[in-house]
Amino acid sequence: MVYNLTFVCHNILAILKGLSLTIEIIFVTISIGLFLGIPVASIQVFIWRPIAAVMYVYERILRGVPVLFSIFLIYFGAPAINVELSAFLSGIIALGLRSSAYQSQIFRGSIQSVGKGQLEAAESVGMTKLKIIRKIVLPQALRRALPAWSNEWSTMVKDSSLVYVIGVVEMMTRAKMIVDRTGKAIPILLAVALIYLIITATGNKVLRYLEKKTSIPGVTIRR
Amino acid sequence: MLRGISFKLDSGEVKVIIGPSGSGKSTLLRCINLLTLPDKGRVFLDGIQIRNENKYISRQEIGFVFQHFNLFAHLTALENVIIGPKTVKGTKASKARKIGEKYLEKVGLINKKDAYPAELSGGQQQRVGIARALAMEPKLILLDEPTSALDPELIGEVLVVLRNLAKDGLTMLVVSHEMEFAQAVAQEIIFMEKGKIIEQGPPEQFSNPKYERTKQFLSKINELREDQA
């Protein structure tokens, strides 16, 4: 036990070297997902049908195929169409797009929950569609999306490790390298799992705080 | 749904539309500001036809008060009232605030200006709804059964506000079953059924209606009132 702990301590720096890249992957991919997911959802709910149909196809495909497939497809597919993409970029694009598809459905649900009455009220004072989305729908939809969105945070934290398969040297890859070198898997893997757990838990704590902070008086049920 | 409906509303006039449910009263109101697009027919506001192309402008001049209030849940009473002037007309925040306070004062809710809709009673929510319509300083307001979703003891406070607005000379087209209110403020009452106007005339006419169908309807809502009382 003590031996295992000292073993982890000796290698922790090497693991943590990958942490900053892991965190970068998490934040970049979840941001791509956010900035694409909200428009995709808004288009699906509000905009002209042909464009909405394209968005449905986009979202169905990305949610329907394994994310590993997307990672491989972009990594190996880019050179085939003469685009040079680093492993890091390929991974980020694949994970970001996948996240946008998932997030679009989180936001679609919360956007639809705002209800027709308020939309009509906004129309009745002369607001255009874009203004209604910005001023009436999203401020409420984003609040309502928070609990479901915290799931997406957990998913992206963990799935950031998948870029391991194309050789991006983030935390999981570094851990695996240490395991390969030393032949001792369990202590290292447990240490890495603990770090992922801390990241997801911290994020969820922040989101929970945000949820409380932005709750609308009289509307939200809470203890 | 609506057939052969034609009428005029003069500036400063109040008309009340009555009729059984499904008779097209709400549809008629909604066709005026194009919340519902009519298949046929034309609506003019001060000689300008209201069309899909100019609806954003027309709507600024036509207030709408909803049966179920439809306040913006994430905004305080004051914010609900001033979001129209601010985002649609581009009124500056400080001026919009003054306008908002003026109209909240008018509906007797200045002390609730920082409350959120969910913290207000139905009657208070509807008064905010009226202030929101007024804050755009429209040429007329359309009211779609403004008291139908309210408990009987809350109806009075909304009707008082509407009476005062009528006294101020605001142009209003009201769908309502409150006959006493209609008799008191309307220059003309319109009785509709199955998408058509059956009878229309000054309030006195409705004390002794010409048509049998109107009589039946009026005695029915009278019965309902007595049951409630």
Boltz contact constraints between the chains, C-beta under 6 A:
constraints:
  - contact:
      token1: [A, 117]
      token2: [B, 68]
      max_distance: 6.0
  - contact:
      token1: [A, 117]
      token2: [B, 70]
      max_distance: 6.0
  - contact:
      token1: [A, 118]
      token2: [B, 70]
      max_distance: 6.0
  - contact:
      token1: [A, 118]
      token2: [B, 72]
      max_distance: 6.0
  - contact:
      token1: [A, 120]
      token2: [B, 35]
      max_distance: 6.0
  - contact:
      token1: [A, 121]
      token2: [B, 70]
      max_distance: 6.0
  - contact:
      token1: [A, 124]
      token2: [B, 64]
      max_distance: 6.0
  - contact:
      token1: [A, 125]
      token2: [B, 84]
      max_distance: 6.0
  - contact:
      token1: [A, 125]
      token2: [B, 88]
      max_distance: 6.0
  - contact:
      token1: [A, 125]
      token2: [B, 136]
      max_distance: 6.0
  - contact:
      token1: [A, 126]
      token2: [B, 56]
      max_distance: 6.0
  - contact:
      token1: [A, 126]
      token2: [B, 59]
      max_distance: 6.0
  - contact:
      token1: [A, 126]
      token2: [B, 60]
      max_distance: 6.0
  - contact:
      token1: [A, 126]
      token2: [B, 88]
      max_distance: 6.0
  - contact:
      token1: [A, 127]
      token2: [B, 88]
      max_distance: 6.0
  - contact:
      token1: [A, 128]
      token2: [B, 56]
      max_distance: 6.0
  - contact:
      token1: [A, 131]
      token2: [B, 87]
      max_distance: 6.0
  - contact:
      token1: [A, 135]
      token2: [B, 87]
      max_distance: 6.0
  - contact:
      token1: [A, 136]
      token2: [B, 72]
      max_distance: 6.0
  - contact:
      token1: [A, 139]
      token2: [B, 74]
      max_distance: 6.0
  - contact:
      token1: [A, 140]
      token2: [B, 74]
      max_distance: 6.0
  - contact:
      token1: [A, 216]
      token2: [B, 74]
      max_distance: 6.0
  - contact:
      token1: [A, 216]
      token2: [B, 116]
      max_distance: 6.0
  - contact:
      token1: [A, 217]
      token2: [B, 116]
      max_distance: 6.0
  - contact:
      token1: [A, 217]
      token2: [B, 119]
      max_distance: 6.0
  - contact:
      token1: [A, 218]
      token2: [B, 116]
      max_distance: 6.0
  - contact:
      token1: [A, 218]
      token2: [B, 118]
      max_distance: 6.0
  - contact:
      token1: [A, 218]
      token2: [B, 119]
      max_distance: 6.0
  - contact:
      token1: [A, 219]
      token2: [B, 118]
      max_distance: 6.0
